[in-house]
Amino acid sequence: MLPPVFRFAPSPNGRLHLGHAYSALLNFDLARRSGGRFLLRIEDIDQTRCRPEFEAAIYDDLAWLGIEWHEPVRRQSEHLELYRQAIDRLQAAGLLYPAFESRAEIARLVAAREREAPWPRDPDGAPLYPGEGRRLSAEQRRSRIDAGAPFALRLDVAAAQQMTGPLDWQELGAGPGGETGTVIAEPQRWGDVVLARKEIPTSYHLSVVIDDALQGVTEVVRGQDLFWSTSVHRLLQQLLGLPAPRYRHHSLVLGDDGLKLSKSTKATALAELRAAGLTPAAIRDQLALPPAT
């Protein structure tokens, strides 16, 4: 039996904070205790927000915490052609369609519909796609694309589910509602998710399942905020013939306001904690993790 493979996959669009430290240390500890491998992946597909100095800081912070990883580090920006090939496969299967509405137009469509009745929202609270992209004819789509209109490629989730049938995953941790064991996948809760855009040939959902498969990841250990995203990931794995890893979703590190720590809310960075005199042992203690062995 091959040893298990774990991974930590941050985006270099800001400084790591305690929430990242918890996930990275948990993955690293589980890998060491099981005799497995720990991989580091840099999820840098969003070139407008990802910066080299943030990537360098990730390496520094992890090394300071005592975390070691197997080389080479996988950087998503170096593998865009692989994601494009997967998009081509899904398009050939008739499962993708271009949607041309901007975010502002989608917001106006949702507002108009909510004057009649509440509009459905995904597990993150965002409204489901309300546009007409799926109903456009092939000629209408080609005309707009040829005219240079920006678009997003969305997955026709209903058609995809008809192709795959029911799906589930093995949960070794727990979801936000305590879900564990065999969990039924519900990708329809996300509506027709975006898998690529005109300028970026992939999305988080698509690249993460391809990377996990190509890197041989067997254990996905990540925060509960991504629990229901696993439904979409299982759908894509089945459509693309990729193996399904085991999942272990962990509780989130919360701030004083009771909300999860986030780069966007300027959560205190690990570098700031280090500058204030905290040690890696103190970080582990603060996160209720056992001492390093």
N, C-alpha and C positions, 0 to 999 in steps of 0.2 A: 504494500500500500504506500503510495507516494505521500510525503509529508504535506501538511496543509500550507496554504499560501495566503498571507494576509497583505493588506495594502493600506496606505494612507495617501489620500489624493487631494491635496489643497490647491486652491487657485491663487496665483501670485498677484492678487488685486488689492492687497492690504497686508497688514501685519498680523501674525498669528496671535491669538489670545488664549485664555484658559480653556475655552471650549475645544479649541484645536488641540491643545496639549493633552486634554483628557482622552480624546479619540486616538491620537497618535500613540500615547503611552499604553492605552488599553490594547490596541492592535499589537504593539511591540511586545508587551508582556505575554499576551496570549500566544504569539508566535514562538517566543522563547520557551514557554512552559510546555508547548506541544511539540517542540523540536521542528517547528515549521520555519518558513521563510517570511521575511518582512520586506515589502517593496515600497518604494516611494514613487509616486506619479505626480507630475505637475500638470494640472488641468488649465491650460492657457489658451483655449480656443478663442476667448474674447480678447483680441489684441488691442481693443480700445481701452481696456481697463487694466490689463496685465502689464507689469513692468519688471525689468531685469533686477532692479534693486530689491523688490519684494521677493523675487525668487531666491536671490542670494540670502536674504534674511531668513527664509524658510530653512535653508541648510544650516545656518548659524544657530537658529533657535532649537532645531531638533538635535544637533550635535551637543549643544549646551545641556539639553535634557538627558543626555546619555543614550540617545537613540541611534542605532546603526542600521543601515539598509543595504540591500544587495544592489550592486551596480549592474547595468546602467540604469539611471533614472529615465523613465519614459516621459517625454514631453509631447503633449497632444498636438501642438502646432507643427510637429515634424511628421505627422501621420494623417494629414488631411485627405490625402488621396484614398486611403483605406475607408474613411468615413464616406467619401463621395461614391465609392464603389457600392457600399451598402445602400445608399440612397438610390442608386441606379437599379439595384435589385428590387427594392420596394416599389419604385416607379414602374418597373417592368411588370410587376404583379398587380398593378392597378390600385395600389393602396395609398398613394400620395396624391394630393392635389394642391395647386397654388392658391393662396388666399392673398388678396391685394389690399385689404383694409389696413390702414395705419392703426397704431395703438389709440390715437385720439378718435378715429372713426369707430373703432370697436367700442370705446367708452360711450360714444353717443348712441350707438345701436343698443347697447345694454340699457342705458338710461331711458330710451324710448320704450323698450319692452317692459321695464320695471314700472312704468306708469300704468300698465295693465295688470301685472302680477309679478311676484318675486321671480327673479331670474336665477337659474341654478348656478352654483359656484363650486369650484374644485376644492379638494381638501385643504389647500392653502388659503382659501377665501377669495380667489380671483374668479371673475365670471367666466363661464364657459364661452367658447367661440360662438358668436351669434350670426356670423356673416354668411354670404351667399356663395363662397368659394366652391363648395362641393356641388352646387347646382349649375355652375357655368358650363357651357358646352366646350368641347375641345377647341373649336374655332375661336370662341371668345377668350379662352385662356391664352392661346397662341398669339392672338392679336395684341393682347395687353403685354405679354412678355416681349414680343418683337418691338413694341413701342418703348421698351425700357422701363416699364412700371416696376417698382420694387415689390417683392412678394415674399411670403413665407411658405414653405412646403409643410403641409399638415398631414398627419396620419388619419386616414378614414378608419376610426377605431371600430365602428360597427362592422365594417367589412372585414377588418383584421380579425375581430373576434369570431366571426363566422368561419374564417379560415382555420383558426387555431382550436376553437372549442374552449371549454372551461380550463382555467389554469390556477395553480396555487404555488405556494413556496413554503419552505421549512424555516420557521422562525425560532431561533435559539434564544433570543432575547425577549423583548415585548414591545408591542406598539403603544401609542399614547392612550389607548383604551384598555390596555392589558392583554391585547391579542398575542397569542403565542402558539407554538406547535404548527399544525398545518393551517395556513391562512389562505383563504380564497382571494385570488386576484380580482380587482374591480377596476380595470383600466377605464371603463366608461365614465367613472367619476371625474376624470380629467378632461372629458370632451376630446376633440380632435387636436392633439398636442402638436406643437411645432417641432419638426425634426431637423430643419435646415432653413436657411434664409438665402436670398440671392447672393449676398456678400460672404456668408459663412456656410460652408457645406456640411455642417453638423450642428448638434445641440448637445447639451449635457446628457439627456436621456440616451441618445444614440451612441455617443462616444464612450460613455461609461460601460455599456454592456459589451461593446466591441473590445475595449481595452482589457476589461476583466477576463474575457475569454482568451485573448491573445497572450496575456500574461499568466494564464493558468491560475487565476485567483480562485480559491475554493471557499474562502470565508470573507464575507463582506460585513465588516463591523463598523457601524456608523450611527449617527444620531437619530432619535425618533422623529425629527422633523422630515426625514426622508423615508419614513416607513411606508406611506401609501404610494410614493413614487415607485416602489418595488412592483406595483401592479403594472405600470407601463413597461418597466424593465423586463418583467417576465413575458409580456406580450412580444416585445422586440426580440428577446432571446429565442422564443419559439418561431417567430417569423423568419429569423436569420439562421436557424439551426445551431444556435450557440448553447453551451451547457449552462445550467442554472447553479450558481454557488449556494452555499448555505448562508443565511442572513442572521445577523445578531444586531438588533437596534438597541441602543443604550439611551439612558435618560440624558437630558441636556443640562449643561451648566448654566445656571440662571444668574442674572444680575440682581442688584438690590431692589430693582423695580419688578422683579418676578418674571421678566422676559428673558429669552435666550440671548446669550452674548452674540454680538454681531459686529463685523467690520463696519457696516454702514452706520451703526450707532456709536462708533468710536469706542468700543470696548477696550479696556486697558490692555496694551500689548504686552507680550512676554518680555520683549526687550526693555520695556519700562519697569516691569517687575524685577528683572535682573539688575537694572541700574539702581533700583531702590534697595538692593541688598539681599533679595530673596535667593535661595539656593534651589537647585533641582529637587533636593529632598523636601524642602518646604513646599514646593509646588505639588509634589506627590501627596504630602500630608494634607494640603488644602483641598485636594481633589479626592481625598479618602481612598487613595491607591496605596498598595503595600510598598514598602521600600524596595529600591532596586536591588537585584541579586547579582 
